[in-house]
Amino acid sequence: MPPFDRRDKIARRAGVMHIHFMTRYVRCLARAATVAAAFAVVATRTAAQLPATVQSPDGKNIVTVALDSGVLRYSVQRNGANVVMPSALGFAFRGAPRLLGGLHLVDVARAEHDETWTQPWGEVRRVRDHHRELRVTVEEDAGARRRFVAVFRVFDDGLGFRYELPVQSGLTQFEIMEELTEFAMASDGRAWWIPSFQPNRYEYLFRASPLSTLDTVHTPLTMEMPSGLHVVIHEADLFDYAGLNIRGGKEQNRTLRVMLAPMRDGVKVRGTTPFVTPWRTIQLADRAVDLVPSVLGLNLNPPSKIADASFVKPMTYDGIWWGMHINTMTWQSGPLHGATTANAKRYIDFAAANHIGGFLVEGWNLGWDGNWVENGDKFSFTQPYPDFDLPAVAAYARSKGVQMIGHHETGMGIANYERQLDSAFALYRRLGITAVKTGYVGDKTKEGDAHHSQPMVRHYRKVIETAATYGIAINAHEPIHDTGERRTWPNMISREGARGQEYNAWGGDGGNPPEHETILFFTRLLAGPMDFTPGIFDISITRPTGTPRPLEASRPRTTLAKQLALYVVLYSPIQMAADLPENYEGHPAFQFIRDIATDWDTTRVLEGKIGDYVVVARKARSNDEWFIGAITDEAPRTFAEPLTFLEPGKEYVAEVYADGATAHFLTNPTAVVVSTMPVTASSTLTLRLAPGGGQAIRIRPAR
Ligand code: NOJ
């Protein structure tokens, strides 16, 4: 890292308010107070008394905080019914007693906050943050008399709570072995989950089972209760802590507990008071369709620290990428090396000719030869292979008006990457490259810290903040899960963090099943945008050999129309046209990718059932166009969608990309019918989806 003053200079140039690392914790504590002071409708210090309750503005969600035999517990009700039964709050430390029991109340304070803010880019333009806050301070009766503050914010769409550990003589430096937060669920819902602490991080197929049978799973953890209530546990504002996992009810029935990702020595978090934890969030919705758009986590992150985020560009992009995954190209040097100057120019030309805003290049830098997963500490982030003229390619992209996206695969060689971080970003900045895809293949750092441990959380944040100072946006693959960073750092533009399209190339288990994306929408995507990389047209992956892959092999288990619908359904401000250009050339359905918007004013979920189907309508931010994406699992479905969201009295044209009459994700995946029809706000569209199919619709004002 260069000296602070130089970074600060760069930061000012990029319009970034840089935060000095040493003052960060203190500012975090001050942050809540400042924000509350600036917007509070009510801020009161009531007589300190427990139990205390706090309600959402609409009165439907109620959190009760009580001391029960010296243990601080919270519970949650919605619409008068129990959601979370009294659940403990506390910590287990190394070398010190648990901070859990023997507590008495010190203080209770309340505030209310109502503000509507604008996203620089997003799935919706305006976001309302209306919540009521309850702060409960407790202290031990004896011993070191340690104290903590439990802060609750209750919104109409759920709640967040976190711990503050103020400056105190009985607790200075500490090592957290576990956070003792519980979620004692009132009933046994159905949970959609992926397992934690596995080699492929978040990249597993979701399974559904009763929450009382869960082992250790990732968040967002989406559960449907017997009453139909949907409950999602996740976290927000994670910047200096270990990533959250949930230990399930296998032995403890319906009580879910926190399990943090460990460092190499088993410690979960090292800190010094004053300290704040991330928010633990519980999103609540009476119906699945009301889970999206999910803004609870965004509202629990601080406002943007980037004064001018105009360098962050929502766009579609193509790239030297799918070829490596289906073996027509290599990252390594050799006869099939993908990242050659000539190839790059071909992809740039294709982007420029087809309204595709960006172009990604992987395998351009030294370090891919040999076993790159094992040799992550050998990557250079500044030296290109001899057959790739980086300055010439960057200049060519600029001359064609195409944004080049750089690539940094670390192979989890974190120290190696951090050593080169500034020179790598400085190089890209010099070349006018304003976005970088990062990669973290591996399940531990070379030093043995877990992929989502505190050092990795710090690393991911350091990359975002450093990139911001160079005016660069980050699209992280193998990321830490999204906790709403994009509100504070809008250059955190997208990330992977689930099984994406690439598993359809080499997953080895046949690829993602047809239900996969209908689950992602209600689980992973609730955390934030996903770089899924849709748009495969050669569904049977014939290109490398000239013959279609067999049905049981890895290949997309979707129809072509469903590939198009994914651009609307799976939100990301950067969406890849992932297939090879030669598979798009001359194809009538490619027009949809040329036309698709990537930045939205409004999002409406019209239909949805987790694991079965999703229908979403989104209005573009820059014009009066609407897009509809509909996807189904292996069952064919028909939907009748009234277009009441259109402007009354206005005439539009619907451009429909539908599954052909005999389309089927296995036997006839590419049958797609393109048609147009006049529509108005009083029209109803009938959407017929084939097994594993979908439909994509652009609705534009009639010209
Ligand atoms: C895994 C990423 O998900 C993929 O997109 C990338 O091509 C490879 N790693 C290499 O970095």
Residues whose N, C-alpha, C, O or C-beta is under 5 A from the ligand:
A	BS01	NOJ	E409 G439 H477
